[in-house]
Amino acid sequence: MNAKQLLTTASLLSASIAIAGEGVTTHHLGNANAMVRIDGAGKYLILPVQESMPDSKIDILVNGKVAQTLYVRLADNQVDYTVPLDVSPYTAQGKVLLNVIAEGDRAHSRNASEYICWDQMVLADTFDIANREKYRPAYHHTPLYGWMNDPNGMVYKDGKWHLYYQHNPYGSKWQNMTWGHSVSDDLVHWRHCGNAIEPTGLGTVFSGSGIVDKNNTAGFGEDAVIAIFTSAGVSQVQSLAYSNDNGCTFTFYDGNPIIPNQKEARDPNMFWHEPSQQWVLVLAEALEHQMLIFTSPNLKDWTPVSSFGKGYGCQEGVWECPDLFELPIAGTDESRWVLLCNINPGGPYGGSATQYFIGDFDGTTFTCETAPSVTRWMDYGKDNYATVSWSNAPDGRRTAIGWMSNWEYANDVPTQQYRSANTLPRELGLMRGDDGEIYLTSIPSPEVETLRESTAHYRGKREMPLPELCEIEIVYSLKNDPLELVLKNEAGENVVITLDAANQKFVMDRTKSGLTDFNHHFPAVTTAPIQKANTKGSLRLFIDRCSIEAFDGEGDFAMTNLVFPTMPYSQLEIASGSKGANVKVHTLNPSSI
């Protein structure tokens, strides 16, 4: 019998002190407290969730000792969806009891014994992960279920791209931060590997980074995968975990925390600095709007050496998720260092976004070469945040990925089984603009092209049909008018995209894109500056079930925006400009390779 059948057949067996689902018995001790005893056999305890309810605290006791604490929005009068709690590691050790504590307003609500969650809280050996979401992307990475935000700890090892991410396994809103884990051979097809790093007594697992310790500097073994992350409890401190099975499972270092902070600081990003023969770690001091830089010989003992950020760039919100790396400047023999700094709020169109700084790094100090008043954004859409890159990437690549959402409305988007996706993987570079300044470039990783199943060519046409999943390539030659594109569907919904080379701007209007009323921050018009005023060029648009990602052909600009059309966009119209545009529409099929 599968989990879905169990949910259907579970029944209320006792209505006063003890209530039983299948394999469990619930004892009510008052409105604020219940205890759930695991009586039967089964790998998963299926937890019914109602998103409008506040969290209940659940302490999992094994033989009377607390083994884990989690927070779940247990269903009161309707079940929005269910999530699995793997109880098998606990039942293998002895008697298991869940102490459920209502907090806040829920502690003073009606008789908790009447909640429907109790009779639908059942044991099962399977959990149904079949997609039930209209808007789940087809070729972007998503969690199978539950909440996702920042990508974490990404590392390339032995031909595998490892993507860890902030994950709530027990609901589709932010909570219970854990590192989920997915692996890919090609950056477009992902295999889900479960939870890699879970909360400890120091707190939940916030963002961080991962490396391959090729020379065993930490003493955990040659080629061990090392993760350093923020443990978020009463305070935020930095912790280390290591893996000797290629990043599948991790052991929590017994000397944690390795960096105990006095102020709120998080999201450590580490890398090996070859010229100085030492490890470097960048840590975001969130409320101070600066990055702290540490060095270490062994990944365990860290010395603070400098800081950067006071008065530079956007100083709003909090600073988070740094990344520091060196890149060559296209067409030259020069290079510069790039410091990514994710902020929330304060993005160019509200909410969260990724800014960057260009400069030099000598092993201890980052020196920015742009004026403090200058702010540069990596992506000018609303929905690219927490962008960080893979360590140990092959062939000198600097490959990055972001969280495709915005903190203004991430908890409210119209999905429930899961929430959030990652952007397409992107290759980062540097170019010199018409003004002589150096800018970060971003283009889709070449692996994305393997998704192309078929191609339709259009030249000089004003209207073209679109498949649901597609990449649109446009080679344009402009005179006086801007290039205006309209993506539209039979419901009258549309996205208007304008490339104005003369005024050096690229604009996307999603105010009539489909569902927009779930949050007042969602309808938006976003604009990106163009650094090279070319009247000839190319544009690439990637359309998935809930997103549009736009790239200049040479990486001059990038723009990522979520959209939720009630019907897929089925037509592309060239409303003005570029009568001789050469358009290729690639049908994308993630199952074709």
C-alpha positions in Angstrom: 0.0 0.0 0.0 1.5 3.4 -1.0 1.4 6.7 0.9 -1.5 8.1 -1.1 -3.6 5.0 -0.4 -2.7 5.1 3.3 -3.8 8.8 3.5 -7.1 7.8 2.0 -7.8 4.9 4.2 -6.5 6.3 7.5 -9.4 6.7 10.0 -10.2 8.1 13.4 -10.1 5.2 15.8 -10.4 7.0 19.2 -11.8 10.5 19.7 -10.8 11.5 23.2 -7.4 11.2 24.7 -5.8 9.0 22.1 -6.2 9.3 18.4 -4.6 6.9 16.0 -3.6 7.0 12.3 -2.2 3.9 10.7 0.9 2.9 12.7 0.8 5.9 15.1 -1.1 6.8 18.3 -1.6 10.5 19.4 -2.1 11.5 23.0 -3.5 15.0 23.5 -2.3 16.8 26.6 -4.1 20.1 25.9 -4.3 22.6 23.1 -0.6 23.4 23.1 0.8 19.9 23.3 0.4 16.4 21.8 2.6 13.3 21.8 2.7 11.0 18.8 3.9 7.4 19.4 5.3 5.3 16.6 3.5 2.0 17.0 3.9 0.3 13.6 6.4 -0.4 10.9 7.2 1.9 8.0 10.1 4.1 6.7 8.2 7.4 6.6 5.8 9.1 8.9 3.6 11.1 6.5 2.9 14.6 7.8 -0.1 16.5 6.5 0.6 20.2 5.9 -1.7 23.2 5.8 0.2 26.3 4.7 -2.0 28.9 6.3 -1.3 27.4 9.8 1.6 28.5 12.0 4.5 26.2 12.6 4.3 23.5 15.3 7.5 22.5 17.0 8.2 18.8 16.8 10.9 17.2 19.1 11.7 13.6 18.0 12.6 11.6 21.1 14.4 8.2 20.8 14.4 6.3 24.1 13.5 9.5 25.8 16.3 11.7 24.3 15.8 14.4 21.8 17.3 13.3 18.5 15.9 16.0 16.2 13.8 19.1 16.2 11.7 20.3 13.3 8.9 22.8 12.5 5.9 21.8 10.5 2.6 23.6 9.6 0.4 20.7 10.6 -3.0 20.7 9.0 -6.0 21.9 10.9 -9.1 21.7 8.6 -7.6 20.9 5.2 -4.5 19.2 3.8 -2.6 21.1 1.2 0.0 18.4 0.7 2.0 15.9 2.7 5.7 15.6 3.4 7.7 12.5 4.5 9.7 12.3 7.8 12.1 9.4 7.5 11.8 7.7 10.9 13.7 4.6 10.1 17.1 5.8 11.6 15.2 6.4 14.9 13.0 3.3 15.0 16.2 1.2 14.5 17.5 2.6 17.8 14.5 2.1 20.0 11.2 3.7 21.0 10.2 6.8 19.1 7.9 9.5 20.4 7.1 12.9 18.7 6.5 15.7 21.2 4.4 18.2 19.2 4.2 21.7 20.7 1.9 24.4 19.4 3.5 27.9 19.5 2.2 31.4 19.2 -1.5 31.9 18.4 -2.0 28.2 17.7 -1.4 27.4 21.3 -4.6 29.2 22.2 -6.8 28.0 19.4 -9.7 25.5 19.5 -9.3 22.0 20.8 -6.2 20.6 19.0 -7.6 17.1 19.1 -10.0 18.1 16.3 -7.2 18.8 13.8 -7.4 16.5 10.8 -3.7 16.0 10.8 -3.8 13.4 13.6 -5.9 10.7 11.7 -3.9 11.4 8.5 -0.5 11.1 10.1 0.4 7.6 9.0 3.4 5.3 8.4 4.3 4.2 4.9 7.3 2.6 3.1 6.9 4.9 0.1 6.2 8.6 -0.6 4.6 9.8 -3.8 6.9 12.3 -5.6 5.1 12.4 -8.9 4.8 16.0 -10.1 1.4 17.6 -9.4 2.4 21.2 -10.3 1.5 23.0 -13.5 4.3 25.4 -13.2 7.2 23.1 -12.3 10.0 23.8 -14.7 10.9 21.2 -17.2 14.7 21.9 -17.6 15.6 23.9 -14.5 16.6 22.2 -11.3 13.9 22.1 -8.6 13.6 20.1 -5.4 11.3 17.1 -5.6 9.2 18.5 -2.8 9.5 21.2 -0.2 11.2 24.6 -0.1 14.5 25.6 -1.8 16.5 28.8 -1.8 20.2 29.5 -2.0 22.5 27.1 -3.9 25.3 26.0 -1.6 28.6 24.2 -1.5 28.8 23.4 -5.2 31.8 21.3 -6.2 32.8 19.5 -9.4 34.5 16.1 -8.7 35.2 13.1 -10.9 32.9 14.2 -13.7 30.0 15.1 -11.5 28.5 18.5 -10.8 27.3 18.5 -7.1 24.6 21.1 -6.3 23.7 21.5 -2.7 20.9 23.9 -1.7 19.0 25.4 1.1 16.1 23.1 1.7 13.1 22.6 3.9 12.2 18.9 3.7 9.0 19.4 5.8 7.1 22.1 3.9 7.1 24.5 0.9 7.8 27.6 2.9 11.1 28.7 4.5 12.0 26.7 7.6 14.2 23.8 8.9 17.2 24.8 6.8 19.1 21.7 5.6 21.4 21.1 2.7 19.6 19.2 0.0 21.8 17.5 -2.7 21.5 16.9 -6.4 24.1 15.6 -8.9 24.5 16.0 -12.6 26.7 14.7 -15.4 25.8 17.6 -17.7 24.4 20.5 -15.7 20.9 20.0 -17.1 19.7 16.6 -15.9 19.8 16.3 -12.1 19.5 13.2 -9.8 18.2 13.9 -6.3 20.3 12.5 -3.6 18.4 13.4 -0.4 19.7 15.5 2.5 23.4 15.9 2.8 23.9 18.1 5.9 21.2 18.4 8.6 20.8 20.6 11.6 22.8 20.0 14.7 22.9 21.3 18.3 24.6 24.4 16.9 21.5 25.3 14.8 20.1 24.9 11.3 22.3 24.7 8.2 22.6 28.0 6.4 24.6 28.7 3.2 28.2 28.0 2.6 30.7 26.5 0.2 32.5 23.3 -0.7 35.9 22.4 -2.0 38.0 19.3 -2.9 40.9 19.0 -0.5 43.3 17.5 -3.0 46.4 17.7 -0.7 44.7 16.7 2.5 45.4 20.0 4.2 42.6 19.4 6.7 43.7 15.8 7.6 40.4 14.2 6.6 41.8 12.4 3.7 43.1 13.1 0.2 40.4 14.4 -2.1 37.9 14.7 0.8 35.0 17.1 0.0 35.0 19.8 2.7 31.9 22.0 3.4 32.0 25.1 5.5 28.6 26.7 6.3 26.8 28.8 8.8 25.2 27.0 11.8 22.3 29.3 12.7 21.0 28.9 16.3 20.8 31.7 18.8 23.9 33.0 17.1 25.4 32.5 13.7 28.7 30.6 13.8 30.7 28.8 11.1 31.0 25.0 11.0 32.8 22.4 9.0 31.7 19.0 7.7 33.7 16.6 5.5 32.9 13.7 3.2 34.9 10.7 2.1 32.3 9.3 -0.3 32.4 12.0 -3.0 30.0 14.4 -1.2 27.2 12.0 -0.6 27.3 11.9 3.2 29.1 14.3 5.6 30.6 14.0 9.1 30.3 17.0 11.4 33.7 18.1 12.6 34.0 17.7 16.4 35.9 21.0 16.7 33.0 23.1 15.5 32.4 26.0 15.4 35.6 26.9 13.6 34.7 30.6 13.4 32.6 31.9 16.4 31.3 35.3 15.4 30.5 38.2 17.7 28.2 39.8 15.1 25.7 38.3 12.6 27.9 36.9 9.8 27.1 34.1 7.4 27.6 32.2 4.1 31.3 31.5 4.1 32.9 31.0 0.7 36.4 29.4 0.5 39.0 28.8 -2.1 42.6 27.9 -2.5 44.8 30.9 -3.3 47.8 29.4 -5.3 50.2 32.4 -5.1 50.1 32.6 -1.3 49.6 28.8 -0.8 46.8 29.2 1.6 43.0 28.9 1.9 41.0 32.0 1.8 37.5 32.4 3.2 35.1 35.3 2.6 32.3 35.8 5.1 29.4 38.2 4.8 28.9 40.4 7.9 25.3 40.9 7.0 24.2 43.9 8.9 27.5 45.8 8.7 27.4 45.7 4.8 30.9 44.3 4.5 32.8 41.1 3.7 35.3 39.7 6.2 38.4 37.9 4.7 40.2 35.0 6.6 43.1 32.8 5.7 44.0 29.3 6.8 46.6 26.6 6.2 44.3 23.7 7.0 40.6 24.8 6.7 40.1 24.5 10.4 42.1 27.3 11.9 41.2 30.7 10.4 42.9 34.1 10.9 41.0 37.4 10.1 43.2 39.5 7.7 41.0 42.2 6.2 37.5 43.4 5.3 35.8 45.1 2.3 32.6 46.8 1.6 32.0 49.8 4.0 30.5 52.5 1.8 30.8 50.5 -1.5 27.9 49.7 -3.9 24.4 49.1 -2.6 24.3 49.4 1.1 20.7 48.5 1.6 19.3 45.4 3.3 21.7 42.7 4.3 24.8 41.4 2.6 24.9 37.7 1.9 26.4 34.8 -0.1 29.8 36.1 -1.3 32.0 34.6 -4.0 35.5 35.8 -4.9 37.4 34.6 -8.0 39.7 35.7 -10.8 38.7 36.0 -14.5 40.4 37.0 -17.7 39.3 40.0 -19.6 38.1 39.0 -23.1 40.4 40.0 -25.9 43.3 40.9 -23.6 46.0 39.2 -21.6 44.7 41.0 -18.4 42.6 39.6 -15.6 40.7 41.0 -12.6 39.1 39.6 -9.5 35.4 39.6 -9.1 33.6 39.7 -5.7 29.9 38.7 -5.9 27.7 40.1 -3.1 24.1 39.1 -2.8 21.8 41.6 -1.0 18.3 41.6 0.3 16.4 43.9 0.0 17.9 46.7 -2.3 17.8 45.1 -5.7 17.4 47.4 -8.7 13.7 46.6 -8.9 13.0 45.6 -5.3 13.8 42.7 -3.1 16.9 40.5 -3.5 19.6 40.7 -6.2 23.3 40.1 -6.9 25.7 42.9 -7.1 29.4 42.6 -8.0 32.7 44.4 -7.6 35.8 44.4 -9.9 39.3 44.8 -8.5 42.4 43.0 -7.3 43.1 40.4 -4.6 46.6 39.8 -3.2 45.9 36.9 -0.9 44.7 39.0 2.0 43.0 42.1 0.7 40.4 42.9 -2.0 40.9 46.3 -3.6 38.0 47.6 -5.7 38.9 49.6 -8.7 35.5 51.3 -9.2 34.2 54.2 -7.2 32.4 53.5 -4.0 29.2 55.1 -5.4 29.1 52.7 -8.4 26.7 49.7 -8.1 26.8 47.0 -10.7 24.2 44.2 -11.0 24.9 40.7 -12.3 21.3 40.2 -13.5 18.7 42.9 -14.0 15.6 40.8 -13.6 13.7 40.3 -10.4 14.6 36.6 -10.0 18.3 35.9 -9.8 19.6 35.7 -6.2 22.3 34.0 -4.1 24.4 33.4 -7.3 27.6 31.5 -6.5 30.0 29.4 -8.6 31.2 25.8 -8.6 34.7 25.1 -7.2 37.1 22.8 -9.0 35.3 23.3 -12.3 37.1 21.7 -15.3 39.1 23.6 -18.0 39.3 26.7 -16.0 35.6 27.4 -16.2 33.8 29.7 -13.9 30.3 28.3 -13.9 27.7 29.8 -11.6 24.0 29.2 -10.8 21.5 31.3 -8.8 18.2 30.9 -7.0 15.4 31.8 -9.4 13.1 33.8 -7.1 12.9 36.9 -5.0 12.4 37.2 -1.2 9.6 39.7 -1.8 7.3 36.9 -2.9 9.1 33.6 -2.8 6.8 32.1 -0.2 3.7 33.1 -2.2 4.3 31.9 -5.8 1.5 29.7 -7.1 2.9 26.3 -6.3 2.6 24.0 -3.2 4.2 20.7 -3.7 7.6 22.5 -4.1 8.8 26.1 -4.2 11.6 27.6 -6.2 14.0 26.6 -9.0 17.5 27.4 -9.9 18.5 29.6 -12.9 20.2 28.0 -15.9 23.9 27.4 -15.3 26.0 30.3 -16.6 29.6 30.9 -17.7 31.0 34.1 -16.3 33.6 36.3 -18.0 34.8 39.9 -18.2 34.6 42.4 -21.0 35.6 46.0 -21.5 32.6 48.3 -22.2 32.4 51.3 -24.6 33.2 53.5 -21.6 36.5 51.7 -20.9 35.2 50.1 -17.7 35.3 46.4 -17.0 32.0 44.5 -16.7 31.0 40.9 -15.7 29.5 38.9 -18.6 27.1 36.0 -18.3 26.0 33.4 -21.0 24.3 30.1 -20.7 26.6 27.1 -20.1 27.2 25.2 -23.4 25.6 22.1 -22.0 22.2 23.8 -22.3 22.4 23.5 -26.1 22.1 19.7 -25.7 18.4 20.3 -24.8 17.6 21.3 -28.4 15.4 18.7 -30.1 14.5 20.6 -33.3 14.9 24.0 -34.8 12.5 26.2 -36.9 14.0 29.1 -38.9 12.2 32.3 -39.6 13.5 35.3 -41.6 11.5 38.6 -42.0 8.4 37.3 -40.4 6.4 39.2 -37.8 4.6 36.3 -36.1 5.9 32.9 -35.3 4.5 29.9 -33.4 6.2 28.8 -30.2 6.4 25.4 -28.4 5.9 25.5 -24.7 9.6 24.8 -23.9 12.0 26.7 -26.2 15.1 28.7 -26.8 14.7 31.7 -29.1 17.8 33.0 -30.9 17.4 36.3 -32.7 20.1 37.9 -34.8 19.1 41.5 -35.4 20.2 44.6 -37.3 18.6 47.8 -36.0 18.3 51.3 -37.6 16.2 53.9 -35.7 13.5 51.8 -34.0 14.1 49.5 -31.1 13.4 45.8 -31.4 10.1 45.0 -29.7 9.1 41.4 -29.1 5.9 40.1 -27.6 5.4 36.6 -26.2 1.7 35.9 -26.0 -0.9 33.2 -25.5 -4.6 32.6 -26.4 -5.7 33.9 -23.0 -4.5 37.4 -24.0 -1.5 37.3 -21.6 1.8 38.6 -22.8 5.4 39.6 -22.0 6.8 42.6 -23.9 10.6 42.6 -24.5 12.3 45.6 -25.9 15.9 46.0 -27.0 16.8 49.7 -27.6 20.3 49.9 -28.9 20.2 53.6 -29.5 19.4 54.3 -25.8 21.4 51.3 -24.6 18.8 49.5 -22.6 17.0 46.2 -22.6 13.5 46.0 -21.0 11.1 43.2 -20.0 7.5 43.9 -19.0 5.7 41.1 -17.2 2.8 43.1 -15.8 0.3 41.2 -18.0 2.2 37.9 -18.1 -0.5 35.8 -16.4 -1.0 35.2 -12.7 0.4 38.3 -10.9 -2.0 39.0 -8.0 -0.5 36.6 -5.5 1.8 39.4 -4.3 1.8 43.1 -5.1 5.5 43.1 -5.7 5.3 40.7 -8.5 4.1 42.8 -11.5 7.2 44.6 -12.7 9.0 46.2 -15.6 12.8 45.5 -15.4 15.5 47.3 -17.4 19.1 46.4 -18.0 21.8 48.8 -19.3 23.7 47.8 -22.5 27.4 48.5 -22.2 28.1 48.2 -26.0 25.9 50.3 -28.2 25.8 47.8 -31.2 23.0 48.1 -33.7 23.8 44.6 -34.8 23.9 41.7 -32.4 22.1 38.7 -31.1 19.7 37.8 -28.3 18.8 34.5 -26.6 15.6 33.9 -24.7 14.9 30.7 -22.7 11.2 30.0 -21.9 10.3 27.3 -19.4 6.9 26.8 -17.7 7.4 29.6 -15.2 10.4 31.6 -16.3 12.0 33.7 -19.0 15.8 34.2 -19.0 17.2 36.7 -21.5 20.9 37.0 -22.5 22.8 39.2 -24.9 24.6 36.9 -27.3 28.0 38.0 -26.0 27.0 38.3 -22.4 26.6 42.0 -22.2 23.5 41.7 -20.0 21.3 39.0 -18.4 17.7 39.2 -17.2 15.8 36.6 -15.3 12.1 36.9 -14.5 9.5 34.4 -13.3 6.1 34.3 -15.1 3.0 32.3 -14.4 0.9 32.3 -17.6 -2.5 30.5 -17.3 -1.7 29.0 -20.7 1.8 28.5 -22.3 3.0 31.3 -24.6 2.3 30.1 -28.1 3.3 32.9 -30.3 6.2 35.3 -30.8 5.4 38.7 -32.4 8.0 41.1 -33.6 6.0 44.3 -33.0 8.6 46.8 -34.2 12.1 47.1 -35.5 14.5 44.6 -37.3 12.3 43.6 -40.3 15.2 41.4 -41.4 15.6 39.6 -38.1 16.8 36.1 -38.4 14.9 34.0 -35.8 15.6 30.4 -34.7 13.2 28.7 -32.4 14.7 25.7 -30.8 12.2 23.2 -29.2 13.8 22.0 -26.0 13.2 18.5 -24.7 15.0 17.5 -21.5 14.0 13.8 -22.1 15.5 13.7 -25.6 19.1 13.0 -24.5 
